[in-house]
Amino acid sequence: MILGIDIGGTHTDAVCIEKGEVRETAKVLTGRDLVSSIHEVIDALDIDCGQVDRTILSTTLSTNAIIEKTFAPAGMIVSAGPGIDPRNYFLTEDFHLVAGAMDHRGREYVPIDPGEVIKVADRLKGKGINGVGVVSKFSVRNPAHEVSIHSLIQKDFEHISLGHCLSGNLNFPRRIHTAYFNTAVMPVQKNFVCSVRQALGELGIRSPLFFLKADGGTYPASATDRYPVETILSGPAASMMGGLALCREPDVTTLVLDIGGTTTDIGVLIDGVPILEPKGVSIGGLETLVRGLKVESVGAGGDSCVALEGGNILVGPHREGPPASLGGPCPTPMDALAVLGEFPRGDREKAVNAIAPLARDLGRDIADVSKEIVSVMVRNIRKSALEFIDEVNSHPVYTIYEMLHPEIVVPGRLLALGGPARQLRPYLEEGFGMKCIVPDNAMVANALGAALARTTTQITLVADTQLGRMVCPELGMEKGASSDLTMNELKRQGIKALKEHMASQGLGGPAEISVLEEQSFNIVRGFSTVGRNLRLKLQTKPGILDEWGAA
C-alpha cells in the first residue's frame, strides 16, 4: 500500500493506494501541530498501518517558515571576485564576503584566505548562529573554494549548505538565495522529520518516508535534512501531480484549478504534462534555483472572508477561519453555497445569519447576494488564471519536462480539484465559458498527487577537455576528462553516475532517464581549436507511478 498525505493550510488530506486504485481517503482540519494533524488523518483512514509500503508527505512547513520568517538565524560566507557584487543580495548582517575567485571555466585566480574564513566563522559562532551557507561564484565549474571553506568550518556548525550541491545551473544571485533559505530551514525540517518518523512508528508504519518536491517528484526523508529548500511550494506541485493523475484526456490543454479553503492553485497541463519554471521558483519575493512546476496561487478559497467596500462585494484574499456555517467568524463563499442549499455540511441558519447583514446593507435579496459572492470568487480566480496564461505565453519557450514547447497555450477545458470543486462546477463553467471536469477523488487530489509522484533527481555534468576536468556539482564529483571526450561518452558516464546515486539513496528500481540539456562549444585560441566545453543535464523523468490505474 502507498500512503500519501498533503498538509495544507486549511486541511490535511490522506489517501491510501492499493493495487493501483484508491482504497481509502480522509480529510481533517490542519492544526498548529502538523504532526498531530498527520496522526489524526491517518487515524481517520480504515487501513492496516503495518501493510504500508511507502509513505509520501507534501508539506507547507518550509514554505511557511520562509514566508513568515520564522526560520533560524543563518550566516553566509560568499566569495566572488570581479563582476556582480554579492553584497547587493545580502539579506542580513550575518552575510560575509571573503577573498577568493574562480573564472567562468573554473580556474582559480584569487585563492581563499583561511585566516579570514576562520575569523568570520568565529564571529558567527559568537552570535549563536548554528547554520552557514557557503557560495562561491562559478562553483558549478569548480567547487574547490566551497569545499575548502567547508573543511575550515565544518566542526563549528551543525547545518551547512554548499551552493554547488543545490543546483548545477549558473546564476550567482539565485544561488545565494537558495543556499541561505536551505540553511535557514534545516533545523525546523530536521526536527519535523524526526517527529514524523516517531509518529508513524507509533502507528505501526515502518515504511520508507519520502517528501514531495517543488518539481512534482519525491525524494527520501534523509535528503530533506540536507536539502529542505526543495520542499518549498510542494503543495502547489501536489495539485498539479494530482491533476496529472486524474486527467483522463491528456491531449486537451487543461487549466487546473485546485480550490482550497485559503487559496486556489492555478496550473496548466499541456499534452498531459505540467510545465516547469525555466530558471527556478520564487519564494518570499526572492528568486531561487529550486526546480519547480509553474503554478500560481491566488487568495480566493472556499473559506475566504467576504466583506463590503464601497457597496462592492469583496472575497479574500485572507481567511479568518472556517465558514460561519461551521462556526467561523465571518461569511465565506461556502456560507453563500450553504444559503443556496449547495453545501450540506454547513448549518444553513448560521450561514444566513452571517450573510444577512451584507444583504441588508446592499438592500438586496440574500439569495442574490449569495450568488454574487460565489460569482465574485470565480471572477477573482478567472482574472488570475488569465494573467497566468498570459505570463506563460509571454515566454518564447517553456521547458515541459524533457521537451521544448513553443506553441501558444490555449486551454480547452477546466479541471477543478479541492473540497468546493463539485459545488463550484456550474459557476466555473459559466464564469470561464468552458467545460469543467470534476473527477472522482477531486477532494483529495493533492494527497493523491503526492502518493503517486515518481522519485526524481537531476544532475549536471560540465567537462572542459582543455583543462582535463569534468565536474558534477550536485554529486560533489570531480574527475579527469580526456582530450577526445565525446558527448556520447559523457552521457554514458552521467547515466552511470545518476544510477549509482539513485542506488546509494535507496531509490532503486527502474528509472526513465532523460536528457534535459546538452551543449558543446569549441575552445579556440588563435585560429586553432584547443579543446571543447561539454555541458549535459540529466534527470530521472518526473511523472505518475506506472502502477496507477493498472489494476
N, C-alpha and C positions, 0 to 999 in steps of 0.2 A: 504494500500500500504506500501511496505517496500522500504526505500531509502538507498542504500549502496554507500559509497564514499571511494575511495582509493587515498590518496595523495602521489604520488610517486615523486622521484627526478626529473623526466622529465615531466611526465604528471599526471594530476588529472583526474580520471575516476569516472563516476557515473552510476548507474543502478537502475531502478525502477522495482520492482517485484510486480505484482498484480495477485491474484488468481493462484499462483504457476507458473507463466510464466513471462518472461522478456517483459516488456511493452515498456520501453524507455532506451536508452543508450546515453552517451555523453563523450567526451574526450577533455580536454583543456590542454594547457601548464601550468605547475606549476610555479607560480611567487614567488617572495620573500615573499610576504604576503600570507600565507597559507589560511587565512580566505577569502581573496579576490578570491583565486582560488576556494574555496568551493562555494562561491556565484556565480561565473562565470559558474561553471559546472552545478549547479542546474538550472540557467537561461537557459542553453542550453537544458535542458530536457523539453519536452512538457507535463507537468503534472500540476494538481491542487494541489499546496502545502498543502492546507488545508485538503486534503484527506490522507496525510502521517500518518501512524500509528506508525512507528518505524524508527529511523534513526541510522545508524551504520557508524562509521568512522574508517578507518585504516590510520595511520599517521606515518611519519618518524620523527616527532618532537623530541621525547625523544632520539631516536637513534642518530640523527644528533647532538643534544646537547652534548651527551656523547662523540661521536667520535671527534667532532670538539672542545670539551672542552669549550663550550660557556655557561655552566651551572653556577648557582650561587655558591659562596663560601659556603662550608658546613663543619661543625665541626663534630667530632666523640668523643663519650665518651664510652670507652670499658673497661669491667672488665673481667679478665681471670683466674688468678691463675696459678699453675704449668702447664707445657706442652708447647704447641705451643705458641711462643711469638708473640702476635698480632702486635708488632712493625715492624715485617717483612712485614706486609701488610698495613702499614700506607701510605697513598698516598700524604698527605700534612703535614705541620707543625701544622695544626689545629686538628690533631688526638691526643687524650689524654687517657692514660692508668690510671685507678683508681683502688683502692683496692676493693676486692670483689671476691668471688669464690664459685661455686657450683660443686659438683662431678657429675659423669655421670648419677646418678639416681635422681639428682635434690636436693641433701641435701646440705645445706649451711655449709661451714667450714671457710670462711672468710667473715665477714659482710661488707656491704657498709659503707663508711665513708662519711656521709652527708656533713661535712665541706669541704672535698676535692672536692666533686662534685660541690658544690656551688662556690668554688674558680675557678674551671675550667670553669664553666658557665660564671662567671664574666669576665674571660679572653677572652672567645669567644665573649661575648657581646661587650667588649671593642674594638674588631676588626671589629665590624659592622656585624658580622655573624648572620643570622636570621634563620638558619636551622641546626638541630643537629640530627645525627643518634646515637642510643643507642643500644649497643650489649653486651650481657653477654654470656660467654661460657656456653653451656648446658641450655640456656634459654628455649629451647623447652621442657626440662624436668621440669623446674621450672622457670617461668618468673619473679619471685619476685624481683630480682635485677633490671631488666629493668624497671619494674613498679615503683619501689622505686625511681630510678633516674629520671624517667619521672615526678613523683609527685614533685620533687625538682626543676625542670627546666621549667615546662610547661607554667608558666606565663611569662617566659622571651624570648621564641622563638615561632615564628609563625608556623614553619614547623619542626615536629619531627617524626622520623621513629623509631619504635621499632623492633628489629631484629626478635623476635619470631612471630610477626604478619605477616611477609613477607613469611615465609615458615616453615613447620613443619619438614623439613629434617635437619639432622645433617650435619654440615660442617662449622666450625668456619671461615676460611678464606673467603669462598664464602658468608657467611652471612655478614661479614664486607663490602665486595664489594657491595652487594645488598643493604644494608641499606644506604651506602654512596651515591650510584647513585640515589636511590629512593628519598633521601632528597634533593640532588642537583638539580633534575629536577622538584621538586614540584612547585616552583614559576612559571616557564615557562608553565608548564602543567595547572596550575590553571588559569593563565591569558588566555591561549588558549581556555580552555573550556568555560570560561566566554564570550570570544569574539565570539566563535562558536554559543553559545546559542543566543546571541544578533543577529547575522547574520541570523540564522534560523528563529528567531522571526520576523525579518523584512520581511522575505519571506512568513510569514504566517504558518510556520511549528512549531507546538506546541507538537509534538510527543516526547516520551521518547528518550533520546540520549544515545547511547552505543558506546563503543570503542572496537576494536579488540585487543586481547592479543596475546602474542607470542605463546601460545599453541593452537591457532586456535579457541578459544572461545571468547565470548564477556563478558563485564561487564559494569555496568552503569556509566555514567559520574561522579556521586557522588563518586564512588570508585576510579576513575582515579586521583582525587585530593589527595587521601591518598596513593594510590599505583601506581603512574605513571610509575614506572620501569617495570610494567607488559606489557606496550605497546611497549617496545623495540623489534625490529625485527618483528613488526606486519605486515610489508609489505611482507616479505617472507612467513609469515604464511597465509596471504591473498592469495598468489599464490597457496599454497597447498590446501586451502579450496575451491578456485575456481576450481582447478583441480579435487578435490573430487566431486564437484557438476556437473562437465562436463564429468566425466569419466563414460562411458556407459557400460564398461565391467570390473567390479571390480575384476574378477577372474584372470586377467592377471596382473602380476607385471609390473608397468608402471613407466618409468622415466619421470618426469615432468620438462619441461624447460619453464620458464616464461621469455621471452626475452623482455626486456625493452629498453629504449633509452640509459641508462647508464650501467646497469648490466644485467646479466642473473641469475635468481634464480633457483637452481637445487635441486630437492627433489625426493622422490620415494613414490609410493602408493603400498602397499602390501595387497592383498585381499581388495582393495578399501579403505585402511586406511593409512594415513601418519604416520611416526614414530617420536618418541619423543627423545630429548636429554636425556640420562639416569640421569644426575645429575643437569643439568641446562645449559642455554645458556651462551656464552661468548660475551662480548661487550667491545670494546676499548682495547682488549688484556687481559681482566681480566675475571675470571670465576665468575658466579653468581649462585644463587639458583632459578632464574626465570625459571619456567617450560616453555619449548618451543618446537616447532617442529624442527626436524633436517633438516636444509636447508643450502645449500652452495651458496654464491653469488660470481660470477666471473665478473671482469671488462671487459665484452665483450657485447656490446649492439648495437643497430642499429645506434646510434649516436657516437659510439666510434671513436676517432681520428685515422686516418690512416697516417702512416709515413714510411719512408725508413731508414734502418740502415744496413750498410754493404751490400747493394744490396738485402736485405731481406725486405719483406713487414711486417710491424707490425700493429696490430689492438688493440687499447686500451693500458692500462686499463683505460685511462682517457677520459672524454668527455669535449670538449671545447665549445659546444653549439649545436644548431640544425644542420642538414646536410647542406652542401653548397648549395644543390639544393633548400633549403628553406631559404637561406640567411645566413647560418652559416659560421664560419671562416675557416674550414678545411674539407678535404674529409673524408667521413664516409662510412660504409658498405651500408647505404641507398642510398648514391650517386652512389655507384657501381651498385646497383639494378636499379637505375634510368637510368644509362647509358645502361643497358641491357634491358630497357623497362619494368621493373617489379615493378616500384614504380611510378605509375601515378600521385601521388600528387606532386612529385618533378619536378622542372624545369630541364629538361634533359640537356639543353645547359649549365646551371650553373654547373651541375654535371660533364659534360665533361671537362669544363674549370678547375675544381678542380682536376680531376684525370689525366688530360693530362700531367702535369709536371712529375708525377710519371712514367707514361708510357714512356715518353721521356728519363728520366734518366735510365730506365731499357732497353731501346731500344726495346720495345715490343708494340704490338697492344693494344689499350686502352680497347677493349672488353675482351681480355685475362687477362689483369691486373685487370679489374673489377671482373671477375670470380674468380681470385685468392684471391682478397680481401675478398670476401664472404667465400671462402673456408678456408682461414686463420682464420676468425672469428669462423667458425664452428669447426675447429680443436682445437681452444682455449677452446671452450665450451666442446667439447668431452674429451679433456685431463682432465679438471676439473671434469667432470661427472664421468670418470673412477676412478679418485682419491677419489671422494665422495663415490662411491660404494665400493671401496677397504676399505675405512675407516669404513663404516658401517659393512662390513663383518669381520673386524678385532676384533669386539666385540663378545664375545660368546653369549650374549643375548641382545636384544634391547626391550624396552618397546614399544609396539604398542597399545596405549590407554590402554585397560583393560587386555591385554594378553601378554604373553612372546612368542617371535617368534624366535627360534634359527636357522631356516633354512638359507642357503646361499642365498643372494639376487642376482637374475639374471634377469634384466629387459627383457621383451619380446617385448616391443614397446615404442615409444615416444609419449608424449602428449605435443604439443607445444602451448604455450599461449603467449599473448602480441601482440603489434602492428605489428611487422615484421613477425609474425609466419607463415602466409599463404604464403608470398613471399619466406620465407626460407625453406619451407617444402621439396622441392626436394633436396636441398643442405644438409639438415639434414639427410634425408633418405640415401643419398649417403655416407655422412661422417660417420654415425653411423652404416650403414649396417642393418637397421631395419625399419619396418613400422612406419610412423609418422602420428599421428592424429591431425588435427587442427579443433576443434569443433566450432559450432556456438557460437558467443559471446566471442571468444577467446581474442579479443582485450580489453575486459573489465572484464577479469576473476577475477582480484584482487577485484574489486568493487563487483562483484557477490559473491565472497567468503566471503567478509565482510558482505554483506546483508543477506546471508543465514546461517551464523555461529550461532550455538546454544549458549546460555548463559551458562557459566561454572563456577564452583568453586570447591575447593578442601580443605579438612580438614584432620588433623592428630590427632588421639587420642592415648595417652600413659597413661596406668594405671599401677600402682605399688601397688599390693594388700598388700604387707608387710607394706608399708608406708601409705596405706589407701588413696591414692591420684590419681586422674585422671585429666589430663590436655589436653586441645585442644588449642594449641598456636595461630592458625590463628584466632580463635574466642575470644581469651583472656578469656577462660573459665577454671575454676578450681573447682573441687568438690571432695567429698569423694568417695572412691572405697572400696566396701565391700570385705572381705577376700575370699568370694566364687564367686566373679565376674567371669563370663564366657565370652568367645569371642562372643557368640551369643547375650548376654545381652549388651556387649559393642557396637556391631553392631546396635542393636535396639536404644541405646542411641545416637549413632553417626548419624544414618539416621534421627532421630527426630531433633537433633541439626542442621543438614545440611538443612533440610526442613524449620525449623524456621528461619535460617539465610537467606535462599533464599527469604522467605516471607518478612522479615524485610528490605531487599534490593530492594523490589518491583519487585522481579524476580519470581512472582507466575506462576502457570500453571504446567503442568506435566513435570517431570524431571526424566530421567532414571539415577538412582544412581548405580554406580558400585564400586567394591572393587579393589583398586589398589595393596594393600599390607596388609597382616595380619600375625603377628608373635606372638608366645607365648613362653616365656622362664621361666623355673623354677628358683627360687631363693633358693639356697641351702646353709645352714650353718651346718657345721659338716657333719652328714650323713642324715640330715632331710631337706625336702622341707618346707621352711617357708613362701613362697609366690610365686607370679608369676608376670612377667612383660609382659603386653599385649600391642601390637602396631598395630594400624589399620589406614589405609589411604583410604578415600572415596572421590569420585568425582562425579559430575554430568557429564555424558558422553558427550564428545565433538562430533561434527558432524554437519550435514546439517539439517536444519529445515524440518520436515516431509511434510510440505505443498508444497515443491519444486517439480514441475513436477506432482503434484497430480491432476491438472485440466484436 
